[in-house]
Amino acid sequence: MSARPRQCHQPKAFYNSMTQTVAVIDYGMGNLHSVESALREAGASDVVVTADAETILAAGRIVFPGVGAIRDCLAEFRRLGCDTTLRLAVERGTPVLGICVGMQSLMARSEENGGVDCLGFFNGTVMRFPRNHSDIDGTKLKVPHMGWNQVSQNQNHPLWDGIADNAYFYFVHSFFLPEAESDFVAGSFDYGIKGSAAIAKGNVFATQFHPEKSHDNGLKLLANFLTWDGTC
Amino acid sequence: MSLAKRIIPCLDVDQGRVVKGVNFVGIRDAGDPIEIARRYNDAGADEITFLDITASHEQRDTTYRTVEQIASQVFIPLTVGGGVRAVTDIRRLLNAGADKVSINTAATFNPDFVRESAERFGSQCIVVAMDVKALDNGSGRHELFTHGGRKPTGIEAIEWAQKMADFGAGEILLTSMDRDGTKDGYDLPITRAISDAVDIPVIASGGVGTLDHLVAGFTKGGADAVLAASIFHFGTYTVAEAKAHLAQSGIAIRW
């Protein structure tokens, strides 16, 4: 692992050690109970589920979850002003963890729902798995990509601490960020085509998989997030 | 590296209690779905399916509380099925912590319910459960049944699976009523036919008696996941034994 290049594209972020509150951004698009429970299991003592800008900006770290259709997710996210809040928090250096559609929303664009402009924290376009998708040996691959797949760690990162390379994480998605679309891939998966399992830049880390549903590996990643100072 | 095939223990729950019994060594309360779910979680199960057979809709509050408690202690995916009839049922189950909701009879009466649910909540959380029986006429065709396998629908199984996939189902849970409870193994031909006919994952269910049946579900049935109840509940095999056997048979599983 130590032989892998570190990718740090931002100056060392300042980290607000005054508060250990974790804000889970709630923009009304589904159940956040699992994320909240998993954060507590991973050691978070104070988790707030909220869309309130002041509360989010006062938090020591921020989780940006997401399920469902990205157009609806982003419409609500923006309507509630969460895009501005998140941008401010990222600029301040607050550690941010995006999950699933949360990760996809951080990209420049998604082909889902006929094409949607996303938040643009990262370059790259989210695409659909091909129709009639198959493996190199001709095995049919189902979409959604649903279940436990191995994540290959492309770079060292504090959030991978104590997690084996090629460990299994739980995925469920039909759209994905091709590995080749991004310079910031922190982990990749193989499903007939190489996809980004995680991306990282400065104080932002985001996963396509669901750490809150990935048993011990997922809880470890969340525990790492809870002690991460936002630098890499 | 590849996507692991999944092993899914299934619990039948009535008013917050596991029925049909579970016989783990050392378990304190064989009727407590939370303790059993935790045990399966610790044993390496890839998901848990919870089939709510509570007859009365008024007693459903117990179900939601149980789902909430499981979801706050079990960090693998949880599917809840049984009696899901309306969008509000789905919302309540998802809010309680279910990751996926399984729709069965209601899909047959109103296929648009599946479409509407998938549009509202996303295909990833909509499972369509199909109970099928082979037709007696030697055609090799299978018919869809509802109400726990009691009522024939006249609907052909493969066409139904394709329709449900087109309507936005994210996964199909296929149960052979001919095999359910027999321990003779999955109905492999219909599992294979449906798995080949749709692009979404298929879970094989009904009839597991041995670990080789699990292997056949993947190799011959083409399933993406296998569901089993009694072989695990009664301690015939552990999830770890099942995984070891699958691995020896060359099937990708999660350790």
Interface residues (C-beta under 8 A of the other chain):
Chain A: G30 N31 H33 S34 S37 A38 E41 V67 G68 A69 R131 N132 H133 D135 K140 L141 K142 V143 P144 H145 M146 G147 W148 N149 Q150 S152 N166 Y168 Y170 F171 V172 H173 S174 F189 D190 Y191 E212 K213 S214 H215 G218 L219
Chain B: M1 S2 L3 A4 K5 R6 N41 D46 E68 A71 S72 Q73 F75 I76 P77 L94 N95 A96 G97 A98 D99 E119 F121 G122 S123 Q124 C125 G170 E171 D196 D199 I200 P201 V202 D224 A225 R254 W255
